[in-house]
Amino acid sequence: MHLGFSRQLIPRTRLLTRQLSTEVSNLAHNRAKYYKMASKSISGVPSAEDDIYFGKEVVNRVSFLREDSEFISNSAFHPSTRFIFYNDGNPLVNKEAKEKLVILTNGSNQLTNVEGDSVAGTSVGLLGNEAWKSILDTWTNDNKEQLASLRDDNKPTFLFLGLKDESVGLDLRKLKCEDTDSYLDHQGRYFGIPYFGIDLTNSPQVVELIKEHIVDNNVEVDIKNLFFTHSRKHTLGFSSDESALFSHGKMYFDWLGRNRFCPGCGSKVIPVHAGGKLKCTNEESTGEGEEKEYKCPVRNTRVSNVSFPRTDAVVITAITNKDRSKILLSLNKRYAFTKMYSCTAGFMEPSETVEVATKREIWEETGVVCSDIQILMTQPWPFPGNLMIGCVATVDFNGVNEVIHLGHDRELADARWFDISFVRKLVNGEHDELSNPEGIILPNDISVAFTLIKHVLDKGELKL
C-alpha cells in the first residue's frame, strides 16, 4: 500500500517540479512586467513608471556589481556600451539634434539596434580609435587596482550607471535575434546594455578626441553645435530617458567633484567601485593582520572605510484649504523678476521627519500654520543633487492659521492665497492681460511643483 502510494507520488512530484520550474522561468523573464505593476502609484500623481522628469528608471543600477572589476572591465570594453560625457557637471549636447544628449558607443551601428536611444553622436564606434582603447585600458586597470592615481590630472573619471535590461524595458528577445554584440551577457545571469558617465573636466584632450570623433564620422554635425551646457533651456528640454541619464550622472559627478580630500586626515580620496564610492589613499598604519590600524580615522572605521554618495532632501509643498478652493503660492526673492509663483520648499534638517520639516518650512517662510501633511511623490533634482519630496498641506482656516507673515526668515518677496479658479486658468493657458495683469506664471510643467499644484486643482474639481 505504501509502495503503491510512492509510485503514484513520484510522477506527480516530477510534474509539479516541471510546473514550478516553468513558473519560475516565466517570472524571471517577465520581471519587468511585475516590477512595473508593483511600482504604480495609487495616489493619483505620477510614479517612476510614468516618466517623472529626471526620475525615470532607464537603467537597472545593479549596484552589487560595481565591486566586480571583471564585470566593470568587460562592460567598459563591450561594443554595445553607451557613454555620456560631462564637463564640470554639464552634459555634452548637439543642439541641432532631435535628441540632444550626446551618447556614443564602443561598437559601430549600435544605437540603431535599440529604439529610443539618442543619435546625437554618430553610429561609428569609439573602439576603432587607439587613443580611446588606451583610455579604457588605463581606467579599467586603475579601477581594478584602486590606484591612488585614479583621477590625476588629464585622466577622465568614469562612472558606471547601470545596465539597460528587461526590468527597464529592453527587448532582449529582439536583440538575441540580431548581433550578439548588441548586449552584454555576464555570467549567464545579467543581460543588457551597459551605460557609463564620463567626467572630462580635467581631460581637455579627451574632450577634443570625442568631438573630433563625432565630426569626422557624421557629416551632418557642425563642431560649433557640440558643447557642454549648463542652460536649463537644454537640460529641461531633454526627452524623458535623456533627462534621467543626465540627472543620474550629474548628481554623482557633483558629489565626486566636491569631495576630493578625506574628512579624517586630509589625504586625497579616489572614486572606487567604478565611481560609486570614495576611498582615502592614506596608507599609513601600525600593526599587521587583525591588529592593523590605519592612522586615518576614516580608513580605520571597521564598518566602512569609504564615503558614499549623498542626496540632499528637500520638502516642497502645495498648501491648500479644506475645501480645495484656495492655494497658497509664494514668490522667492531670488526669482522675483520672473513673477513665478510656486510651492513652498526647503531643506530637511537632521532628525526631522518629512511631516515636521514641511510644517516648519511653511511656518518659517509664510507664517501659516498647518498640521495635515500628505506625502505624494518625489523627484530627483540635479541642481546640484537634491531629492524633492512633494507634499500637500491642508490648512484649517480659523482666522489665525491662514494668516500670512513673511517676517521670519525673509526668503520670500511675496506669498498669497489664490483662488483655485485663477490658478486653473494659468495651468490651462486661458489667462490674458485682463485676467492676469501682473503676468504671474507657474513652474515648468516637468517640475514636482507643477504636479503638486495640478493635483490640488484636480482634487478641487472632485469636490465640486
Contacts in CASP RR format, 6 or more apart in sequence:
PFRMAT RR
TARGET T0000
AUTHOR 0000-0000-0000
METHOD contacts of the structure
MODEL  1
MHLGFSRQLIPRTRLLTRQLSTEVSNLAHNRAKYYKMASKSISGVPSAED
DIYFGKEVVNRVSFLREDSEFISNSAFHPSTRFIFYNDGNPLVNKEAKEK
LVILTNGSNQLTNVEGDSVAGTSVGLLGNEAWKSILDTWTNDNKEQLASL
RDDNKPTFLFLGLKDESVGLDLRKLKCEDTDSYLDHQGRYFGIPYFGIDL
TNSPQVVELIKEHIVDNNVEVDIKNLFFTHSRKHTLGFSSDESALFSHGK
MYFDWLGRNRFCPGCGSKVIPVHAGGKLKCTNEESTGEGEEKEYKCPVRN
TRVSNVSFPRTDAVVITAITNKDRSKILLSLNKRYAFTKMYSCTAGFMEP
SETVEVATKREIWEETGVVCSDIQILMTQPWPFPGNLMIGCVATVDFNGV
NEVIHLGHDRELADARWFDISFVRKLVNGEHDELSNPEGIILPNDISVAF
TLIKHVLDKGELKL
27 34 0 8 1.000
29 166 0 8 1.000
31 166 0 8 1.000
31 167 0 8 1.000
32 166 0 8 1.000
32 167 0 8 1.000
32 168 0 8 1.000
32 169 0 8 1.000
35 167 0 8 1.000
36 49 0 8 1.000
39 47 0 8 1.000
39 48 0 8 1.000
39 49 0 8 1.000
40 47 0 8 1.000
40 49 0 8 1.000
41 47 0 8 1.000
41 50 0 8 1.000
41 377 0 8 1.000
43 376 0 8 1.000
43 377 0 8 1.000
44 455 0 8 1.000
45 376 0 8 1.000
45 377 0 8 1.000
45 451 0 8 1.000
45 452 0 8 1.000
45 455 0 8 1.000
46 52 0 8 1.000
46 377 0 8 1.000
46 451 0 8 1.000
47 377 0 8 1.000
48 55 0 8 1.000
48 56 0 8 1.000
48 57 0 8 1.000
49 57 0 8 1.000
51 240 0 8 1.000
52 377 0 8 1.000
52 379 0 8 1.000
52 448 0 8 1.000
53 236 0 8 1.000
53 240 0 8 1.000
53 243 0 8 1.000
53 379 0 8 1.000
53 446 0 8 1.000
53 447 0 8 1.000
54 243 0 8 1.000
54 244 0 8 1.000
54 246 0 8 1.000
54 247 0 8 1.000
54 379 0 8 1.000
54 380 0 8 1.000
54 381 0 8 1.000
54 382 0 8 1.000
55 243 0 8 1.000
55 244 0 8 1.000
55 247 0 8 1.000
55 379 0 8 1.000
55 380 0 8 1.000
56 240 0 8 1.000
56 241 0 8 1.000
56 243 0 8 1.000
56 244 0 8 1.000
57 168 0 8 1.000
57 244 0 8 1.000
58 164 0 8 1.000
58 168 0 8 1.000
58 195 0 8 1.000
58 241 0 8 1.000
58 244 0 8 1.000
58 245 0 8 1.000
58 248 0 8 1.000
59 161 0 8 1.000
59 162 0 8 1.000
59 163 0 8 1.000
59 164 0 8 1.000
59 165 0 8 1.000
59 168 0 8 1.000
59 195 0 8 1.000
59 245 0 8 1.000
59 248 0 8 1.000
60 162 0 8 1.000
60 163 0 8 1.000
60 164 0 8 1.000
60 165 0 8 1.000
60 167 0 8 1.000
60 168 0 8 1.000
61 161 0 8 1.000
61 162 0 8 1.000
62 162 0 8 1.000
62 163 0 8 1.000
62 190 0 8 1.000
65 71 0 8 1.000
65 72 0 8 1.000
65 186 0 8 1.000
65 190 0 8 1.000
66 72 0 8 1.000
66 160 0 8 1.000
66 273 0 8 1.000
66 274 0 8 1.000
66 275 0 8 1.000
66 276 0 8 1.000
66 277 0 8 1.000
67 273 0 8 1.000
69 140 0 8 1.000
69 143 0 8 1.000
69 144 0 8 1.000
71 186 0 8 1.000
71 190 0 8 1.000
72 140 0 8 1.000
72 143 0 8 1.000
72 144 0 8 1.000
72 160 0 8 1.000
72 274 0 8 1.000
73 140 0 8 1.000
73 143 0 8 1.000
73 144 0 8 1.000
74 184 0 8 1.000
74 186 0 8 1.000
75 81 0 8 1.000
75 160 0 8 1.000
75 163 0 8 1.000
75 184 0 8 1.000
75 186 0 8 1.000
75 194 0 8 1.000
75 196 0 8 1.000
76 136 0 8 1.000
76 139 0 8 1.000
76 140 0 8 1.000
76 158 0 8 1.000
76 194 0 8 1.000
76 196 0 8 1.000
77 106 0 8 1.000
77 127 0 8 1.000
77 136 0 8 1.000
77 140 0 8 1.000
78 106 0 8 1.000
78 181 0 8 1.000
78 184 0 8 1.000
78 194 0 8 1.000
79 105 0 8 1.000
79 106 0 8 1.000
79 107 0 8 1.000
79 108 0 8 1.000
79 110 0 8 1.000
79 125 0 8 1.000
79 127 0 8 1.000
79 181 0 8 1.000
79 182 0 8 1.000
80 105 0 8 1.000
80 106 0 8 1.000
80 107 0 8 1.000
80 110 0 8 1.000
80 113 0 8 1.000
80 181 0 8 1.000
80 182 0 8 1.000
80 183 0 8 1.000
80 184 0 8 1.000
80 192 0 8 1.000
80 193 0 8 1.000
80 194 0 8 1.000
81 105 0 8 1.000
81 106 0 8 1.000
81 184 0 8 1.000
81 193 0 8 1.000
81 194 0 8 1.000
81 195 0 8 1.000
81 196 0 8 1.000
82 103 0 8 1.000
82 104 0 8 1.000
82 105 0 8 1.000
82 110 0 8 1.000
82 111 0 8 1.000
82 117 0 8 1.000
82 193 0 8 1.000
82 194 0 8 1.000
82 195 0 8 1.000
82 196 0 8 1.000
83 103 0 8 1.000
83 104 0 8 1.000
83 105 0 8 1.000
83 106 0 8 1.000
83 126 0 8 1.000
83 195 0 8 1.000
83 196 0 8 1.000
83 197 0 8 1.000
83 198 0 8 1.000
84 91 0 8 1.000
84 92 0 8 1.000
84 101 0 8 1.000
84 102 0 8 1.000
84 103 0 8 1.000
84 161 0 8 1.000
84 195 0 8 1.000
84 196 0 8 1.000
84 197 0 8 1.000
84 198 0 8 1.000
84 245 0 8 1.000
84 246 0 8 1.000
84 249 0 8 1.000
85 91 0 8 1.000
85 92 0 8 1.000
85 102 0 8 1.000
85 104 0 8 1.000
85 197 0 8 1.000
85 198 0 8 1.000
85 200 0 8 1.000
85 207 0 8 1.000
85 210 0 8 1.000
85 228 0 8 1.000
86 92 0 8 1.000
86 197 0 8 1.000
86 198 0 8 1.000
86 199 0 8 1.000
86 200 0 8 1.000
86 201 0 8 1.000
86 228 0 8 1.000
86 249 0 8 1.000
86 250 0 8 1.000
86 253 0 8 1.000
87 199 0 8 1.000
87 200 0 8 1.000
87 201 0 8 1.000
87 207 0 8 1.000
87 228 0 8 1.000
88 201 0 8 1.000
88 228 0 8 1.000
89 199 0 8 1.000
89 201 0 8 1.000
89 228 0 8 1.000
89 230 0 8 1.000
89 250 0 8 1.000
89 253 0 8 1.000
89 254 0 8 1.000
90 228 0 8 1.000
90 229 0 8 1.000
90 230 0 8 1.000
91 101 0 8 1.000
91 102 0 8 1.000
91 228 0 8 1.000
91 229 0 8 1.000
91 234 0 8 1.000
91 235 0 8 1.000
91 246 0 8 1.000
91 250 0 8 1.000
92 101 0 8 1.000
92 102 0 8 1.000
92 210 0 8 1.000
92 226 0 8 1.000
92 227 0 8 1.000
92 228 0 8 1.000
93 100 0 8 1.000
93 101 0 8 1.000
93 102 0 8 1.000
93 120 0 8 1.000
93 226 0 8 1.000
93 227 0 8 1.000
93 228 0 8 1.000
93 229 0 8 1.000
93 234 0 8 1.000
94 100 0 8 1.000
94 102 0 8 1.000
94 120 0 8 1.000
94 121 0 8 1.000
94 214 0 8 1.000
94 221 0 8 1.000
94 225 0 8 1.000
94 226 0 8 1.000
95 225 0 8 1.000
95 227 0 8 1.000
95 229 0 8 1.000
95 234 0 8 1.000
96 221 0 8 1.000
96 222 0 8 1.000
96 225 0 8 1.000
97 118 0 8 1.000
97 119 0 8 1.000
97 120 0 8 1.000
97 121 0 8 1.000
98 119 0 8 1.000
98 120 0 8 1.000
99 116 0 8 1.000
99 118 0 8 1.000
99 119 0 8 1.000
99 120 0 8 1.000
99 238 0 8 1.000
99 239 0 8 1.000
99 242 0 8 1.000
100 118 0 8 1.000
100 120 0 8 1.000
100 234 0 8 1.000
100 237 0 8 1.000
100 238 0 8 1.000
100 242 0 8 1.000
101 118 0 8 1.000
101 120 0 8 1.000
101 238 0 8 1.000
101 239 0 8 1.000
101 242 0 8 1.000
101 245 0 8 1.000
101 246 0 8 1.000
102 118 0 8 1.000
102 120 0 8 1.000
102 121 0 8 1.000
102 210 0 8 1.000
102 214 0 8 1.000
102 226 0 8 1.000
103 111 0 8 1.000
103 117 0 8 1.000
103 118 0 8 1.000
103 120 0 8 1.000
103 121 0 8 1.000
103 245 0 8 1.000
104 121 0 8 1.000
104 122 0 8 1.000
104 125 0 8 1.000
104 126 0 8 1.000
104 210 0 8 1.000
104 213 0 8 1.000
104 214 0 8 1.000
105 111 0 8 1.000
105 125 0 8 1.000
105 126 0 8 1.000
106 125 0 8 1.000
106 126 0 8 1.000
106 127 0 8 1.000
107 125 0 8 1.000
107 126 0 8 1.000
107 127 0 8 1.000
107 181 0 8 1.000
108 123 0 8 1.000
108 124 0 8 1.000
108 125 0 8 1.000
109 123 0 8 1.000
110 123 0 8 1.000
110 125 0 8 1.000
110 181 0 8 1.000
110 182 0 8 1.000
111 117 0 8 1.000
111 118 0 8 1.000
111 119 0 8 1.000
111 123 0 8 1.000
112 119 0 8 1.000
112 123 0 8 1.000
113 175 0 8 1.000
113 178 0 8 1.000
113 179 0 8 1.000
113 182 0 8 1.000
114 164 0 8 1.000
114 170 0 8 1.000
114 175 0 8 1.000
114 182 0 8 1.000
114 193 0 8 1.000
115 171 0 8 1.000
116 241 0 8 1.000
117 241 0 8 1.000
118 239 0 8 1.000
118 241 0 8 1.000
118 242 0 8 1.000
121 214 0 8 1.000
121 218 0 8 1.000
121 221 0 8 1.000
122 213 0 8 1.000
122 214 0 8 1.000
122 217 0 8 1.000
122 218 0 8 1.000
122 221 0 8 1.000
123 217 0 8 1.000
123 218 0 8 1.000
124 213 0 8 1.000
124 217 0 8 1.000
124 218 0 8 1.000
125 217 0 8 1.000
126 132 0 8 1.000
126 213 0 8 1.000
127 133 0 8 1.000
129 209 0 8 1.000
129 213 0 8 1.000
131 209 0 8 1.000
132 209 0 8 1.000
132 213 0 8 1.000
135 156 0 8 1.000
135 206 0 8 1.000
138 155 0 8 1.000
139 150 0 8 1.000
139 155 0 8 1.000
139 156 0 8 1.000
139 158 0 8 1.000
141 147 0 8 1.000
142 149 0 8 1.000
142 150 0 8 1.000
142 155 0 8 1.000
143 150 0 8 1.000
143 158 0 8 1.000
143 272 0 8 1.000
143 273 0 8 1.000
143 274 0 8 1.000
146 270 0 8 1.000
146 272 0 8 1.000
146 279 0 8 1.000
147 270 0 8 1.000
148 268 0 8 1.000
148 270 0 8 1.000
148 281 0 8 1.000
149 155 0 8 1.000
150 157 0 8 1.000
150 270 0 8 1.000
150 271 0 8 1.000
150 272 0 8 1.000
151 157 0 8 1.000
151 202 0 8 1.000
151 270 0 8 1.000
151 271 0 8 1.000
153 202 0 8 1.000
154 202 0 8 1.000
154 203 0 8 1.000
154 205 0 8 1.000
155 202 0 8 1.000
155 203 0 8 1.000
156 198 0 8 1.000
156 199 0 8 1.000
156 200 0 8 1.000
156 202 0 8 1.000
156 203 0 8 1.000
156 206 0 8 1.000
157 198 0 8 1.000
157 199 0 8 1.000
157 201 0 8 1.000
157 202 0 8 1.000
157 253 0 8 1.000
157 256 0 8 1.000
157 271 0 8 1.000
157 275 0 8 1.000
158 196 0 8 1.000
158 197 0 8 1.000
158 198 0 8 1.000
158 199 0 8 1.000
158 274 0 8 1.000
158 275 0 8 1.000
159 196 0 8 1.000
159 197 0 8 1.000
159 198 0 8 1.000
159 199 0 8 1.000
159 249 0 8 1.000
159 252 0 8 1.000
159 253 0 8 1.000
159 256 0 8 1.000
159 271 0 8 1.000
159 274 0 8 1.000
159 275 0 8 1.000
159 276 0 8 1.000
160 194 0 8 1.000
160 195 0 8 1.000
160 196 0 8 1.000
160 197 0 8 1.000
160 274 0 8 1.000
160 275 0 8 1.000
160 276 0 8 1.000
161 195 0 8 1.000
161 196 0 8 1.000
161 197 0 8 1.000
161 245 0 8 1.000
161 248 0 8 1.000
161 249 0 8 1.000
162 194 0 8 1.000
162 195 0 8 1.000
163 184 0 8 1.000
163 190 0 8 1.000
163 191 0 8 1.000
163 192 0 8 1.000
163 193 0 8 1.000
163 194 0 8 1.000
163 195 0 8 1.000
164 170 0 8 1.000
164 192 0 8 1.000
164 193 0 8 1.000
164 195 0 8 1.000
165 172 0 8 1.000
165 190 0 8 1.000
165 191 0 8 1.000
165 192 0 8 1.000
165 193 0 8 1.000
166 172 0 8 1.000
166 191 0 8 1.000
170 183 0 8 1.000
170 192 0 8 1.000
170 193 0 8 1.000
172 183 0 8 1.000
172 191 0 8 1.000
172 192 0 8 1.000
175 182 0 8 1.000
175 183 0 8 1.000
176 183 0 8 1.000
182 193 0 8 1.000
183 191 0 8 1.000
183 192 0 8 1.000
183 193 0 8 1.000
184 190 0 8 1.000
184 191 0 8 1.000
184 192 0 8 1.000
184 193 0 8 1.000
184 194 0 8 1.000
185 191 0 8 1.000
185 192 0 8 1.000
195 245 0 8 1.000
197 249 0 8 1.000
197 253 0 8 1.000
198 206 0 8 1.000
199 253 0 8 1.000
199 256 0 8 1.000
199 257 0 8 1.000
200 206 0 8 1.000
200 207 0 8 1.000
200 210 0 8 1.000
201 257 0 8 1.000
211 223 0 8 1.000
211 226 0 8 1.000
214 221 0 8 1.000
214 223 0 8 1.000
214 226 0 8 1.000
215 221 0 8 1.000
215 222 0 8 1.000
215 223 0 8 1.000
215 226 0 8 1.000
229 235 0 8 1.000
235 243 0 8 1.000
235 246 0 8 1.000
235 382 0 8 1.000
236 444 0 8 1.000
236 446 0 8 1.000
237 243 0 8 1.000
238 246 0 8 1.000
243 446 0 8 1.000
246 382 0 8 1.000
247 380 0 8 1.000
247 382 0 8 1.000
249 382 0 8 1.000
250 382 0 8 1.000
250 384 0 8 1.000
250 385 0 8 1.000
251 309 0 8 1.000
251 311 0 8 1.000
251 380 0 8 1.000
251 382 0 8 1.000
251 384 0 8 1.000
251 385 0 8 1.000
252 275 0 8 1.000
252 276 0 8 1.000
252 309 0 8 1.000
254 382 0 8 1.000
254 384 0 8 1.000
254 385 0 8 1.000
255 309 0 8 1.000
255 310 0 8 1.000
255 385 0 8 1.000
256 271 0 8 1.000
256 275 0 8 1.000
256 278 0 8 1.000
259 269 0 8 1.000
259 278 0 8 1.000
259 307 0 8 1.000
260 268 0 8 1.000
260 269 0 8 1.000
261 267 0 8 1.000
261 268 0 8 1.000
261 269 0 8 1.000
262 268 0 8 1.000
262 269 0 8 1.000
262 280 0 8 1.000
262 281 0 8 1.000
262 282 0 8 1.000
262 296 0 8 1.000
262 298 0 8 1.000
262 299 0 8 1.000
263 298 0 8 1.000
263 307 0 8 1.000
264 280 0 8 1.000
264 296 0 8 1.000
264 297 0 8 1.000
264 298 0 8 1.000
265 280 0 8 1.000
265 282 0 8 1.000
265 295 0 8 1.000
265 296 0 8 1.000
265 297 0 8 1.000
265 298 0 8 1.000
265 299 0 8 1.000
266 282 0 8 1.000
267 280 0 8 1.000
267 281 0 8 1.000
267 282 0 8 1.000
267 296 0 8 1.000
268 280 0 8 1.000
268 281 0 8 1.000
269 278 0 8 1.000
269 279 0 8 1.000
269 280 0 8 1.000
269 281 0 8 1.000
269 307 0 8 1.000
270 278 0 8 1.000
270 279 0 8 1.000
270 281 0 8 1.000
271 277 0 8 1.000
271 278 0 8 1.000
271 279 0 8 1.000
272 278 0 8 1.000
272 279 0 8 1.000
272 306 0 8 1.000
276 308 0 8 1.000
276 309 0 8 1.000
277 306 0 8 1.000
277 307 0 8 1.000
277 308 0 8 1.000
277 309 0 8 1.000
278 306 0 8 1.000
278 307 0 8 1.000
278 308 0 8 1.000
279 305 0 8 1.000
279 306 0 8 1.000
279 307 0 8 1.000
280 296 0 8 1.000
280 298 0 8 1.000
280 299 0 8 1.000
280 305 0 8 1.000
282 294 0 8 1.000
282 295 0 8 1.000
282 296 0 8 1.000
282 299 0 8 1.000
283 294 0 8 1.000
284 294 0 8 1.000
284 295 0 8 1.000
284 296 0 8 1.000
285 292 0 8 1.000
285 293 0 8 1.000
285 294 0 8 1.000
285 295 0 8 1.000
286 292 0 8 1.000
286 293 0 8 1.000
286 295 0 8 1.000
287 293 0 8 1.000
293 300 0 8 1.000
294 300 0 8 1.000
294 305 0 8 1.000
298 305 0 8 1.000
298 307 0 8 1.000
299 305 0 8 1.000
311 380 0 8 1.000
311 385 0 8 1.000
311 386 0 8 1.000
311 387 0 8 1.000
312 347 0 8 1.000
312 385 0 8 1.000
312 386 0 8 1.000
312 387 0 8 1.000
313 347 0 8 1.000
313 348 0 8 1.000
313 354 0 8 1.000
313 357 0 8 1.000
313 386 0 8 1.000
313 387 0 8 1.000
313 389 0 8 1.000
314 345 0 8 1.000
314 346 0 8 1.000
314 347 0 8 1.000
314 348 0 8 1.000
314 381 0 8 1.000
314 386 0 8 1.000
314 387 0 8 1.000
314 388 0 8 1.000
314 389 0 8 1.000
315 345 0 8 1.000
315 346 0 8 1.000
315 348 0 8 1.000
315 354 0 8 1.000
315 357 0 8 1.000
315 358 0 8 1.000
315 361 0 8 1.000
315 389 0 8 1.000
315 390 0 8 1.000
315 391 0 8 1.000
316 343 0 8 1.000
316 344 0 8 1.000
316 345 0 8 1.000
316 346 0 8 1.000
316 388 0 8 1.000
316 389 0 8 1.000
316 390 0 8 1.000
316 391 0 8 1.000
316 448 0 8 1.000
316 449 0 8 1.000
316 452 0 8 1.000
317 343 0 8 1.000
317 344 0 8 1.000
317 345 0 8 1.000
317 358 0 8 1.000
317 361 0 8 1.000
317 362 0 8 1.000
317 373 0 8 1.000
317 390 0 8 1.000
317 391 0 8 1.000
317 392 0 8 1.000
317 393 0 8 1.000
317 452 0 8 1.000
318 327 0 8 1.000
318 343 0 8 1.000
318 391 0 8 1.000
318 392 0 8 1.000
318 393 0 8 1.000
318 449 0 8 1.000
318 452 0 8 1.000
318 453 0 8 1.000
318 455 0 8 1.000
318 456 0 8 1.000
319 327 0 8 1.000
319 328 0 8 1.000
319 343 0 8 1.000
319 344 0 8 1.000
319 362 0 8 1.000
319 366 0 8 1.000
319 368 0 8 1.000
319 370 0 8 1.000
319 392 0 8 1.000
319 393 0 8 1.000
319 395 0 8 1.000
320 326 0 8 1.000
320 327 0 8 1.000
320 328 0 8 1.000
320 392 0 8 1.000
320 393 0 8 1.000
320 394 0 8 1.000
320 395 0 8 1.000
320 456 0 8 1.000
321 394 0 8 1.000
321 395 0 8 1.000
321 396 0 8 1.000
321 397 0 8 1.000
321 402 0 8 1.000
322 394 0 8 1.000
322 395 0 8 1.000
322 396 0 8 1.000
322 397 0 8 1.000
323 460 0 8 1.000
323 463 0 8 1.000
324 420 0 8 1.000
324 456 0 8 1.000
324 459 0 8 1.000
324 460 0 8 1.000
324 463 0 8 1.000
325 419 0 8 1.000
325 420 0 8 1.000
325 460 0 8 1.000
326 417 0 8 1.000
326 418 0 8 1.000
326 419 0 8 1.000
326 420 0 8 1.000
327 417 0 8 1.000
327 418 0 8 1.000
327 420 0 8 1.000
327 423 0 8 1.000
327 453 0 8 1.000
327 456 0 8 1.000
327 457 0 8 1.000
328 344 0 8 1.000
328 366 0 8 1.000
328 368 0 8 1.000
328 395 0 8 1.000
328 404 0 8 1.000
328 415 0 8 1.000
328 416 0 8 1.000
328 417 0 8 1.000
328 418 0 8 1.000
329 341 0 8 1.000
329 342 0 8 1.000
329 343 0 8 1.000
329 415 0 8 1.000
329 416 0 8 1.000
329 418 0 8 1.000
329 423 0 8 1.000
329 442 0 8 1.000
329 453 0 8 1.000
330 341 0 8 1.000
330 342 0 8 1.000
330 343 0 8 1.000
330 344 0 8 1.000
330 365 0 8 1.000
330 366 0 8 1.000
330 412 0 8 1.000
330 414 0 8 1.000
330 415 0 8 1.000
331 339 0 8 1.000
331 340 0 8 1.000
331 341 0 8 1.000
331 342 0 8 1.000
331 412 0 8 1.000
331 413 0 8 1.000
331 414 0 8 1.000
331 415 0 8 1.000
332 342 0 8 1.000
332 411 0 8 1.000
332 412 0 8 1.000
332 413 0 8 1.000
333 410 0 8 1.000
333 411 0 8 1.000
333 412 0 8 1.000
333 413 0 8 1.000
336 413 0 8 1.000
336 414 0 8 1.000
338 441 0 8 1.000
339 438 0 8 1.000
339 439 0 8 1.000
339 440 0 8 1.000
339 441 0 8 1.000
340 440 0 8 1.000
340 441 0 8 1.000
340 442 0 8 1.000
340 443 0 8 1.000
341 414 0 8 1.000
341 418 0 8 1.000
341 440 0 8 1.000
341 441 0 8 1.000
341 442 0 8 1.000
342 442 0 8 1.000
342 443 0 8 1.000
342 449 0 8 1.000
343 443 0 8 1.000
343 449 0 8 1.000
343 452 0 8 1.000
343 453 0 8 1.000
344 361 0 8 1.000
344 362 0 8 1.000
344 365 0 8 1.000
344 366 0 8 1.000
344 415 0 8 1.000
345 361 0 8 1.000
345 388 0 8 1.000
345 449 0 8 1.000
346 357 0 8 1.000
346 361 0 8 1.000
346 365 0 8 1.000
348 354 0 8 1.000
348 357 0 8 1.000
348 389 0 8 1.000
349 357 0 8 1.000
349 360 0 8 1.000
352 360 0 8 1.000
354 373 0 8 1.000
354 375 0 8 1.000
354 389 0 8 1.000
354 391 0 8 1.000
355 373 0 8 1.000
355 375 0 8 1.000
358 373 0 8 1.000
358 391 0 8 1.000
358 393 0 8 1.000
359 369 0 8 1.000
359 370 0 8 1.000
359 371 0 8 1.000
359 373 0 8 1.000
359 393 0 8 1.000
362 368 0 8 1.000
362 369 0 8 1.000
362 370 0 8 1.000
362 393 0 8 1.000
363 369 0 8 1.000
363 408 0 8 1.000
364 408 0 8 1.000
364 409 0 8 1.000
365 406 0 8 1.000
365 408 0 8 1.000
365 409 0 8 1.000
365 411 0 8 1.000
365 412 0 8 1.000
365 415 0 8 1.000
366 404 0 8 1.000
366 405 0 8 1.000
366 406 0 8 1.000
366 412 0 8 1.000
366 415 0 8 1.000
367 403 0 8 1.000
367 404 0 8 1.000
367 405 0 8 1.000
367 406 0 8 1.000
367 407 0 8 1.000
367 408 0 8 1.000
368 395 0 8 1.000
368 401 0 8 1.000
368 402 0 8 1.000
368 403 0 8 1.000
368 404 0 8 1.000
369 395 0 8 1.000
369 400 0 8 1.000
369 401 0 8 1.000
370 393 0 8 1.000
370 394 0 8 1.000
370 395 0 8 1.000
370 396 0 8 1.000
370 401 0 8 1.000
371 396 0 8 1.000
372 393 0 8 1.000
372 394 0 8 1.000
372 395 0 8 1.000
372 396 0 8 1.000
373 391 0 8 1.000
373 392 0 8 1.000
373 393 0 8 1.000
374 391 0 8 1.000
374 392 0 8 1.000
374 393 0 8 1.000
374 394 0 8 1.000
375 389 0 8 1.000
375 390 0 8 1.000
375 391 0 8 1.000
376 390 0 8 1.000
376 391 0 8 1.000
376 392 0 8 1.000
376 452 0 8 1.000
376 455 0 8 1.000
377 390 0 8 1.000
377 448 0 8 1.000
377 451 0 8 1.000
377 452 0 8 1.000
378 387 0 8 1.000
378 388 0 8 1.000
378 389 0 8 1.000
378 390 0 8 1.000
378 448 0 8 1.000
379 387 0 8 1.000
379 388 0 8 1.000
379 390 0 8 1.000
379 447 0 8 1.000
379 448 0 8 1.000
379 451 0 8 1.000
380 386 0 8 1.000
380 387 0 8 1.000
380 388 0 8 1.000
381 387 0 8 1.000
381 388 0 8 1.000
381 448 0 8 1.000
388 448 0 8 1.000
390 448 0 8 1.000
390 452 0 8 1.000
391 452 0 8 1.000
392 452 0 8 1.000
392 455 0 8 1.000
392 456 0 8 1.000
395 401 0 8 1.000
395 402 0 8 1.000
402 417 0 8 1.000
404 415 0 8 1.000
404 416 0 8 1.000
404 417 0 8 1.000
406 412 0 8 1.000
406 414 0 8 1.000
406 415 0 8 1.000
420 456 0 8 1.000
420 457 0 8 1.000
420 460 0 8 1.000
422 431 0 8 1.000
422 435 0 8 1.000
422 436 0 8 1.000
423 442 0 8 1.000
423 453 0 8 1.000
423 457 0 8 1.000
424 430 0 8 1.000
424 457 0 8 1.000
425 431 0 8 1.000
425 435 0 8 1.000
425 436 0 8 1.000
426 436 0 8 1.000
426 440 0 8 1.000
426 441 0 8 1.000
426 442 0 8 1.000
427 442 0 8 1.000
427 450 0 8 1.000
427 453 0 8 1.000
427 454 0 8 1.000
427 457 0 8 1.000
433 439 0 8 1.000
442 449 0 8 1.000
442 450 0 8 1.000
442 453 0 8 1.000
443 449 0 8 1.000
443 450 0 8 1.000
443 453 0 8 1.000
444 450 0 8 1.000
END
